[in-house]
Amino acid sequence: MNGHDELVLKINNLSIDFAQQNKTANKVLKNISFEIPTSYIVAMVGESGSGKSVTGLSVMGLLPTPTAKITSGEILFFKNLNQPIDLLKLNDKEKNKYRGNYISMIFQEPMTSLNPVMKCGEQVVEVILKHKPDDIKTKKQAKIKTLDLFKEVELTYPQRIFNSYPHEISGGQKQRVMIAMAIACKPRLLIADEPTTALDITIQKTILELLKKLQVSYGMSILFITHDLSIVADIADKVIIMYKGQIVEEGPTYEIFNNPVHLYTKGLLACRPPLNKRYLLLPTVSDYINNDETKLFDSLQEIKASERVANHKLLYSNEPILKVENLQTQFKLKSSSLVKIKKSYFKAIDNISFEIYPGETLGLVGESGCGKTTLGRSILMLVKPFSGKIIYKGRDLKTLAKHELRNIRKEIQIVFQDPYSSLNPRLTIGKAIMEPMIVHNLYGSFKEQKKRAIYLLERVGLSEYHFNYYPHEFSGGQRQRICIARALALNPQIIICDEAVSALDVSVQAQVLNLLNELKKDFRFTYLFISHDLSVVRYMSDRIMVMYKGKIIEINEADHLFNNPSNNYTKKLIYSIPTSNLQ
């Protein structure tokens, strides 16, 4: 804590209802109260649906109308010291004087927040001219200011970024553009809504360090909204824990991390894979909330190093089930609005060789753009490799005819990153799971196929009751379970998990990781587990491959690689892992 007594924001007894069709109103916020002092970073932490983003949007006056209804409370903003203004009593014109000028927001998904048909620089210029700071009179001055902001948020080649469209820059660069836009008018309060979600851990760390640096230099306060408690350990002065629309715990960061009181807080801290030990199962938030001592005891049982060594001896005494030899996959580069290219190719996969053994989980880790997903798709021949071999059970998949590949794909399945986009919104989940059985003519009759689909739903923690539900009626974690069930439908030998848990809350992530390990044990699956999160990969994997710019730069047994990395890039990935350790 910094010791400042002045406030920038005070929320008193705020309650918000969301209208539901043919139902009673859903109480999203229930009498929440908290304060943000001047020059503080306050982290608001909780799972999806806990009310975090709604709180941020209510401060900005951006709640959806007429769906959202504020039923009680006040939101006091201190434009000047000891002169609070209740933002809820302002009309839209009055609110616009505060939005952007005094209160700004970084939204969760920069790609959807940025205008796709406007250059990045022009979007920041537009914000500056709209709010008309005293020192900015012309568009030329606004452009100079924008380029200065791009330098301040540590964007390399500011002029290039200024002239680029959002789709032409990386996720981390887009997030920096959003930050530049948010601080353009030097706000007193910055609301950062999940600003690091789905970013690589190295980029995540730089964004967190940047926000802390800007907070100090601008003297502003930050409301930092996230589902991952571990990432705020190093930047937050105070932490607020949200659960089902209520604040269940708050206090200085050190106290929250070292002496959590509420069971929900304890669950959030425990469910992320630990860095110094391996559990048989990851504890989940529900285990703590329900105070299920049996499940907690089971989950907190450590796997001994000697057990892993013995298991690996058995694993690697077998012949590989899959061998990749000198694989290259390349894409033709297209000319952009900025650069004209003549018949040039980009090597997404650059001469990669490795093998996977039956029953093994081989982890593949690296930043976005390194070639991880392309490698997974190349193995399935969804992307045609340029050269090399993909040998499955002695057969090179590159040489097979389409009908032969179709039969092989029964044995090699994939779980994609985004469960919503990989499910047909027009099919019930029962039919979605049955579809591959029908295509491959498995299990004979419709009755037997349905029976199999229901069995798989039950294996992933759902029920027969859900068979006729549609994808939009499920949460993100439930949809991912459905995708796993669909992958199991054909009794595969190998499952490629392509960032299968990266977009999930850490609590839901723990549940899905436990499920994958349980299914592996029961069905003796072989996994290629792809992720940018080394802590998750380490927990799941027997061996880990580290990928960088299309190449495998390091491969080793998981614990050995983590404890004794040989490559500097691997060391960087390990250094970027949130630790949650303030002791």
Number of C-alpha atoms within 10 A of each C-alpha: 13 10 9 10 9 14 22 25 23 18 19 15 15 19 21 25 18 18 16 11 6 6 7 10 15 12 18 22 26 19 17 19 16 14 13 22 24 22 22 25 28 26 28 29 27 28 22 19 14 20 23 29 21 19 23 22 16 18 23 20 18 14 19 12 9 8 11 20 17 17 14 15 18 19 21 21 25 21 18 12 11 11 11 16 17 16 18 16 12 12 10 10 8 11 17 16 12 18 18 25 22 19 26 25 25 23 23 20 18 20 16 10 14 21 14 13 10 13 18 26 25 19 19 27 23 16 18 27 16 11 17 15 14 6 9 16 12 12 14 11 14 24 21 13 18 28 20 15 21 25 15 16 22 17 19 11 11 19 15 14 21 21 16 19 22 25 14 17 13 13 20 22 21 23 25 24 27 26 28 24 26 26 26 23 18 18 23 25 31 25 27 24 22 20 26 24 18 20 20 21 24 19 18 20 17 15 22 17 14 17 21 16 15 16 20 14 9 13 16 22 24 28 23 25 27 25 24 21 26 20 20 24 20 17 18 21 19 23 26 24 24 25 19 17 21 18 22 16 17 22 16 14 22 20 14 22 21 14 11 17 14 15 18 23 26 19 20 25 24 22 22 24 24 17 18 8 13 20 16 15 25 26 26 26 24 18 19 21 14 11 12 11 11 9 17 17 12 14 19 16 13 12 13 12 12 9 9 13 13 10 13 15 10 11 17 14 9 11 13 19 18 21 20 18 16 14 20 22 23 19 15 12 14 13 12 10 10 11 8 10 12 10 9 11 13 12 17 21 27 19 17 19 16 15 15 22 19 18 22 23 24 27 27 29 28 26 20 19 14 20 23 29 20 22 24 20 17 21 23 20 16 11 15 16 22 16 16 17 21 26 19 19 12 11 14 15 20 19 12 12 9 10 8 11 15 12 11 18 17 19 16 20 23 23 24 20 21 19 23 17 10 14 22 14 13 11 15 19 26 24 21 22 29 24 17 18 22 15 8 13 11 15 15 10 11 13 10 13 23 19 15 18 26 21 16 24 24 15 17 20 14 17 13 15 10 16 18 12 14 19 23 13 11 15 16 20 19 18 21 28 25 26 26 28 27 27 24 26 22 20 15 19 20 27 22 24 24 24 21 24 28 20 18 22 20 26 25 23 23 23 22 23 19 19 18 19 18 15 16 17 12 9 14 16 21 23 27 21 24 28 25 25 24 27 20 24 23 24 22 22 20 21 21 27 24 24 24 20 17 23 20 22 16 16 19 18 17 21 21 12 21 20 12 12 17 14 12 10 16 23 15 13 21 20 13 18 19 20 16 19 11 11 6
